Amino acid sequence: MRILVLGGDGYLGWPTALHLSDRGHHVAVLDNFARRSYDDELGLQSLVPIESLHHRVQAWHEVSGRRLELFVGDLLDAEFLLDAVSRFRPAAIVHYAEQRSAPYSMIDRKHAVYTQHNNVIGTLNVMFAIAEVDCDIHLVKLGTMGEYGTPNIDIEEGWLTVEHNGRTDRMLYPKKPGSFYHLTKVHDSHNIEFGCRTWGLRATDLNQGVVYGQQTDQTGRDPRLATRFDYDAVFGTVLNRFVIQAVLGHPLTVYGSGGQTRGLIDIRDTIECIRLACENPAGAGEFRVFNQITETMSVADIAKTVAATFPGNVEVEYLDNPRVELDEHYYNVVHTGLIELGLQPHLLSDTLIDSLFAVAARHIDRADLSLMRPTINWRTPANRP
């Protein structure tokens, strides 16, 4: 298949492109390098050093013998995007190209507006490019489990059958996102569903949980192919922060009581889910939703798992929670679609032992401890980075 990966320079986009290429697909990557600019803006850096995208593409050709096509530009430039899609003529478009941080979107008005405009308008431009070039192009869009929030009922895979006053209907599952970033994903889902229903587009919306891990079979072949390892309080995940704190011998910092429950998925499973979705496309006019997680854990349980698997003493420190979220809640997620397509999940405890501690230890001299404390408060509309 010909597959265009939007956001192909990012934490997930890059290893996805390599995985698809390694499985024999003809892959192109498109990026505007905005993610790298956020590092410059906020004074951040990936724990693992990463090469420029051009050097990565060349390294992949040297290592694998396979070529990746490259498009450099912005989804907000509709004419550029239309030209890229017209020239490459993909069978599937994998869409990662959005500002992905909830804390970043909550810094202040400027960052909230930027996130909404960049994400929602960019996705609309992707939809219109598909509609103009070929409605059979399958859009594989990365959503988030954060779209749902934490409802007191089971979370179905995107759709819910509702009975009201004796009548029954099937509708999109109600959403209660927890940040301006998560709101953009909700807007995307509604816009894409509209495009499927109205124009006959075919789309798969992957509501993904927290991704962990840094190495895949492909990125591990050469240091030049490495993807990001973010641990800071703005773009990092709680798990990455815990791993670095454990390696440093520092307490693991849990927000609140740690009772917040989240869906998790290994990066190797993420890229495999993308492959499965691409190779088993949605039907014409179908808005298909998969909940892309493999296990659920509370933040406190994640901390316990890190402590139990790390070969040393680990303490836990509880901080005031800067986010507006329930400390404890019901959380039961249906996630059968990708398993039925053949996904064979990895587990968190295995990944910690296999790679994360070792990766952190190799690059621990690059860790900046000041970046791991929360500085953005959800209750304050004018934080300053």
C-alpha positions as CSV (number, residue, x, y, z in Angstrom):
1,M,0.0,0.0,0.0
2,R,0.9,3.6,-0.4
3,I,0.6,5.2,3.0
4,L,1.2,8.9,3.9
5,V,2.1,9.5,7.6
6,L,1.3,13.0,8.7
7,G,3.4,14.1,11.7
8,G,6.1,11.6,10.6
9,D,8.8,13.3,12.5
10,G,7.1,12.8,15.9
11,Y,7.4,10.4,18.8
12,L,4.8,8.0,17.2
13,G,4.8,9.1,13.6
14,W,8.5,8.2,13.0
15,P,8.4,4.7,14.3
16,T,5.1,4.1,12.6
17,A,6.6,5.1,9.3
18,L,9.5,2.7,9.8
19,H,7.2,-0.1,10.9
20,L,5.0,0.3,7.8
21,S,8.0,0.6,5.5
22,D,9.5,-2.5,7.1
23,R,6.3,-4.5,6.3
24,G,6.7,-3.7,2.6
25,H,4.5,-0.6,2.3
26,H,5.5,2.5,0.2
27,V,5.6,5.2,2.8
28,A,5.8,9.0,2.7
29,V,6.2,11.2,5.8
30,L,5.0,14.8,6.1
31,D,5.9,17.2,8.9
32,N,6.3,20.9,9.6
33,F,8.7,20.4,12.6
34,A,6.4,22.2,15.0
35,R,7.1,19.6,17.7
36,R,10.8,20.5,17.7
37,S,9.8,24.2,17.9
38,Y,7.9,23.5,21.2
39,D,11.2,22.3,22.7
40,D,12.8,25.6,21.7
41,E,10.0,27.6,23.1
42,L,9.8,25.9,26.5
43,G,13.5,25.0,26.9
44,L,12.9,21.2,26.7
45,Q,14.7,18.3,25.1
46,S,14.1,14.6,24.5
47,L,16.1,12.5,26.9
48,V,17.2,10.4,24.0
49,P,18.9,12.6,21.3
50,I,17.2,12.5,17.9
51,E,18.5,13.2,14.5
52,S,17.0,15.6,12.0
53,L,14.2,14.1,9.9
54,H,16.4,14.3,6.7
55,H,19.2,12.4,8.5
56,R,16.7,9.8,9.8
57,V,15.3,9.2,6.3
58,Q,18.8,8.7,4.9
59,A,19.7,6.4,7.8
60,W,16.6,4.2,7.2
61,H,17.6,3.8,3.6
62,E,21.1,2.8,4.6
63,V,19.9,0.3,7.2
64,S,17.0,-1.2,5.4
65,G,17.5,-0.5,1.8
66,R,14.0,1.1,1.7
67,R,13.2,4.7,0.8
68,L,10.8,7.0,2.5
69,E,9.4,9.9,0.5
70,L,9.4,13.3,2.4
71,F,7.1,16.3,2.3
72,V,7.9,19.3,4.5
73,G,5.0,21.7,5.1
74,D,2.0,22.6,7.2
75,L,-1.5,21.1,7.2
76,L,-2.8,24.6,7.6
77,D,-1.5,25.3,4.1
78,A,-4.4,23.7,2.3
79,E,-2.8,24.0,-1.2
80,F,0.4,22.4,-0.1
81,L,-1.5,19.5,1.5
82,L,-3.7,19.0,-1.5
83,D,-0.6,19.0,-3.8
84,A,1.2,16.4,-1.5
85,V,-1.9,14.1,-1.5
86,S,-2.4,14.5,-5.2
87,R,1.3,13.7,-6.0
88,F,1.7,10.7,-3.6
89,R,-1.8,9.3,-4.2
90,P,-2.0,7.3,-0.9
91,A,-4.4,4.4,-0.2
92,A,-4.3,5.4,3.5
93,I,-3.4,8.6,5.4
94,V,-2.2,8.2,9.0
95,H,-2.8,11.4,10.8
96,Y,-0.6,12.2,13.9
97,A,0.0,15.8,12.9
98,E,-1.5,17.7,15.9
99,Q,-0.3,19.5,19.0
100,R,-0.6,16.6,21.4
101,S,-0.1,18.0,24.9
102,A,-2.9,18.8,27.3
103,P,-0.7,20.9,29.6
104,Y,0.6,22.9,26.6
105,S,-3.0,23.7,25.6
106,M,-3.7,24.9,29.1
107,I,-0.9,27.4,29.5
108,D,-2.9,30.5,28.5
109,R,-5.2,31.9,25.8
110,K,-2.5,32.0,23.1
111,H,-1.7,28.3,23.5
112,A,-5.3,27.2,23.8
113,V,-6.2,29.1,20.6
114,Y,-3.2,27.8,18.8
115,T,-4.0,24.2,19.7
116,Q,-7.6,24.5,18.7
117,H,-6.8,26.2,15.4
118,N,-3.8,24.0,14.5
119,N,-5.6,20.7,15.3
120,V,-9.1,21.3,14.1
121,I,-8.4,23.3,10.9
122,G,-5.5,21.0,10.0
123,T,-7.8,18.0,10.2
124,L,-10.5,19.7,8.2
125,N,-7.9,20.4,5.5
126,V,-7.0,16.7,5.4
127,M,-10.7,15.8,5.0
128,F,-11.1,18.2,2.1
129,A,-7.9,17.0,0.4
130,I,-9.2,13.4,0.6
131,A,-12.6,14.4,-0.7
132,E,-11.0,16.3,-3.7
133,V,-8.4,13.7,-4.6
134,D,-10.1,10.4,-3.9
135,C,-12.8,9.6,-1.3
136,D,-11.6,6.0,-1.1
137,I,-8.4,7.1,0.7
138,H,-8.7,5.6,4.2
139,L,-8.1,8.2,7.0
140,V,-6.5,6.6,10.1
141,K,-6.8,9.3,12.7
142,L,-5.1,9.2,16.1
143,G,-7.6,10.2,18.7
144,T,-7.4,9.9,22.5
145,M,-9.1,8.1,25.3
146,G,-9.2,11.5,26.9
147,E,-12.1,12.4,24.6
148,Y,-14.4,10.3,26.8
149,G,-13.3,11.6,30.2
150,T,-14.2,9.3,33.1
151,P,-17.9,8.5,32.8
152,N,-19.7,6.4,35.4
153,I,-20.7,3.9,32.7
154,D,-18.7,1.5,30.5
155,I,-16.8,3.2,27.7
156,E,-17.9,1.6,24.4
157,E,-15.8,1.8,21.2
158,G,-17.0,5.1,19.9
159,W,-20.7,4.5,19.6
160,L,-23.5,4.0,22.1
161,T,-27.0,2.6,21.6
162,V,-29.5,4.8,23.6
163,E,-33.1,4.1,24.5
164,H,-35.1,7.2,25.4
165,N,-38.9,7.4,25.8
166,G,-39.4,4.1,24.2
167,R,-37.3,4.8,21.1
168,T,-33.7,3.6,20.3
169,D,-30.9,5.2,18.4
170,R,-27.2,4.7,17.8
171,M,-25.1,7.8,18.4
172,L,-21.5,8.8,19.1
173,Y,-20.5,8.1,22.7
174,P,-20.9,11.2,24.8
175,K,-17.6,13.1,25.3
176,K,-16.4,15.0,28.4
177,P,-12.7,16.0,27.6
178,G,-10.4,17.4,30.2
179,S,-8.4,20.0,28.4
180,F,-8.5,22.3,25.3
181,Y,-6.2,19.7,23.6
182,H,-8.7,16.9,24.3
183,L,-11.5,19.1,23.1
184,T,-9.8,19.3,19.7
185,K,-9.9,15.6,19.4
186,V,-13.6,15.6,20.1
187,H,-14.1,18.2,17.4
188,D,-12.0,16.1,15.0
189,S,-14.2,13.0,15.7
190,H,-17.4,14.9,15.0
191,N,-16.0,16.5,11.9
192,I,-14.7,13.2,10.5
193,E,-17.9,11.4,11.3
194,F,-19.8,14.1,9.4
195,G,-17.5,13.6,6.4
196,C,-18.1,9.9,6.4
197,R,-21.9,10.3,6.7
198,T,-22.1,13.2,4.2
199,W,-19.4,12.6,1.6
200,G,-18.9,8.8,2.0
201,L,-15.4,9.1,3.4
202,R,-13.9,6.0,5.1
203,A,-12.2,6.6,8.5
204,T,-10.8,4.8,11.5
205,D,-10.6,6.9,14.7
206,L,-8.1,5.4,17.1
207,N,-8.9,6.6,20.7
208,Q,-5.5,5.8,22.2
209,G,-4.5,5.6,25.8
210,V,-1.2,6.7,27.3
211,V,1.7,5.4,25.2
212,Y,4.9,4.2,26.8
213,G,8.2,2.8,25.5
214,Q,10.8,4.2,23.3
215,Q,12.2,1.4,21.2
216,T,10.7,-0.7,18.4
217,D,12.2,-3.4,16.3
218,Q,13.0,-0.8,13.6
219,T,14.3,2.1,15.7
220,G,16.6,-0.2,17.6
221,R,18.6,-1.0,14.6
222,D,20.7,2.2,14.6
223,P,21.0,5.1,17.1
224,R,20.2,7.5,14.2
225,L,16.7,6.0,14.0
226,A,15.8,6.7,17.7
227,T,12.5,8.3,18.5
228,R,11.8,10.8,21.3
229,F,11.7,10.1,25.1
230,D,9.8,13.0,26.7
231,Y,9.7,13.2,30.5
232,D,8.9,16.8,31.3
233,A,5.7,18.0,32.9
234,V,4.4,19.5,29.6
235,F,5.0,16.8,26.9
236,G,6.2,13.8,29.0
237,T,4.1,11.0,30.3
238,V,3.7,10.1,33.9
239,L,5.4,6.8,33.3
240,N,8.5,8.3,31.7
241,R,8.7,10.7,34.6
242,F,8.5,7.8,37.1
243,V,11.2,5.9,35.2
244,I,13.7,8.8,35.2
245,Q,13.0,9.5,38.9
246,A,13.6,5.9,39.8
247,V,16.9,5.8,37.9
248,L,18.0,9.0,39.6
249,G,17.0,7.6,43.1
250,H,14.4,10.4,43.5
251,P,10.8,9.9,44.8
252,L,8.1,9.2,42.2
253,T,5.8,12.3,42.1
254,V,2.1,11.3,42.0
255,Y,-0.5,14.0,41.5
256,G,-3.2,13.8,44.1
257,S,-3.9,10.4,45.6
258,G,-3.0,8.6,42.3
259,G,-6.5,7.1,42.0
260,Q,-6.9,8.4,38.4
261,T,-7.2,5.4,36.1
262,R,-5.9,5.5,32.5
263,G,-5.7,3.1,29.6
264,L,-2.1,2.2,28.6
265,I,-0.4,0.9,25.5
266,D,3.1,0.0,24.5
267,I,4.6,1.9,21.5
268,R,5.2,-1.4,19.7
269,D,1.5,-2.1,20.0
270,T,0.6,1.4,18.8
271,I,2.4,1.0,15.5
272,E,1.0,-2.4,15.0
273,C,-2.5,-1.1,15.6
274,I,-1.8,1.5,12.8
275,R,-0.7,-1.3,10.5
276,L,-3.7,-3.4,11.2
277,A,-6.1,-0.5,10.7
278,C,-4.4,0.4,7.4
279,E,-4.4,-3.1,6.0
280,N,-8.1,-3.7,7.1
281,P,-9.7,-0.4,6.1
282,A,-13.1,0.9,7.1
283,G,-15.9,0.7,4.5
284,A,-17.0,3.6,2.4
285,G,-19.1,6.0,4.5
286,E,-18.0,4.2,7.7
287,F,-16.7,6.0,10.8
288,R,-15.0,3.2,12.7
289,V,-13.8,3.7,16.2
290,F,-11.3,1.5,18.1
291,N,-10.3,2.1,21.7
292,Q,-6.5,1.6,21.4
293,I,-5.4,0.4,24.8
294,T,-4.1,-2.9,26.1
295,E,-4.5,-2.5,29.9
296,T,-5.8,-0.1,32.5
297,M,-4.0,1.1,35.6
298,S,-4.3,3.9,38.2
299,V,-1.5,6.3,38.5
300,A,-0.7,4.9,41.9
301,D,-0.5,1.4,40.4
302,I,1.8,2.6,37.7
303,A,4.1,4.0,40.4
304,K,3.9,0.7,42.3
305,T,4.8,-1.2,39.1
306,V,7.8,1.0,38.5
307,A,8.9,0.6,42.1
308,A,8.4,-3.2,42.0
309,T,10.4,-3.7,38.7
310,F,13.2,-1.2,39.4
311,P,16.3,-2.9,41.0
312,G,16.6,-0.5,43.9
313,N,14.7,1.3,46.6
314,V,12.0,3.7,45.3
315,E,9.8,6.1,47.3
316,V,6.6,7.9,46.3
317,E,5.8,11.5,46.9
318,Y,2.2,12.9,46.6
319,L,1.8,16.4,45.1
320,D,-1.3,18.7,44.9
321,N,-3.0,17.8,41.6
322,P,-2.7,20.8,39.1
323,R,-5.4,19.2,36.9
324,V,-9.2,19.3,37.3
325,E,-10.1,15.6,37.5
326,L,-11.6,13.1,39.8
327,D,-9.1,11.5,42.2
328,E,-11.0,8.1,42.0
329,H,-13.6,7.0,39.4
330,Y,-15.2,4.1,37.6
331,Y,-13.3,3.2,34.4
332,N,-14.2,0.2,32.3
333,V,-13.2,0.4,28.6
334,V,-14.3,-1.9,25.8
335,H,-11.3,-2.5,23.6
336,T,-11.9,-5.6,21.5
337,G,-11.8,-4.3,17.9
338,L,-8.0,-4.4,17.5
339,I,-7.6,-7.6,19.3
340,E,-10.1,-9.2,16.9
341,L,-7.9,-7.9,14.0
342,G,-4.9,-9.8,15.5
343,L,-3.1,-7.5,18.0
344,Q,-1.0,-9.4,20.5
345,P,-0.4,-7.0,23.3
346,H,2.8,-6.3,25.3
347,L,2.5,-5.6,29.1
348,L,3.9,-2.7,31.0
349,S,5.9,-4.7,33.5
350,D,7.7,-6.5,30.6
351,T,8.5,-3.2,28.9
352,L,10.0,-1.7,32.0
353,I,12.3,-4.6,32.4
354,D,13.1,-4.9,28.7
355,S,14.0,-1.4,27.8
356,L,12.8,1.7,29.6
357,F,15.1,1.6,32.6
358,A,18.1,0.8,30.4
359,V,17.2,3.7,28.0
360,A,16.9,6.1,30.8
361,A,20.1,5.0,32.4
362,R,22.1,5.4,29.2
363,H,21.0,9.1,28.8
364,I,20.4,10.1,32.4
365,D,23.0,12.9,32.1
366,R,20.6,14.7,29.8
367,A,17.8,14.8,32.4
368,D,16.8,18.2,33.7
369,L,15.1,17.8,37.1
370,S,13.5,21.2,37.0
371,L,11.3,20.2,34.0
372,M,9.5,17.4,35.9
373,R,7.6,19.6,38.4
374,P,4.2,20.8,37.3
375,T,4.1,24.5,36.4
376,I,0.7,24.7,34.6
377,N,-2.5,24.8,36.7
378,W,-5.8,23.9,35.0
379,R,-7.6,26.4,37.4
380,T,-5.5,29.4,36.2
381,P,-6.3,30.7,32.7
382,A,-3.0,32.6,32.4
383,N,-0.1,30.3,33.3
384,R,3.3,31.4,32.0
385,P,5.7,28.9,30.5
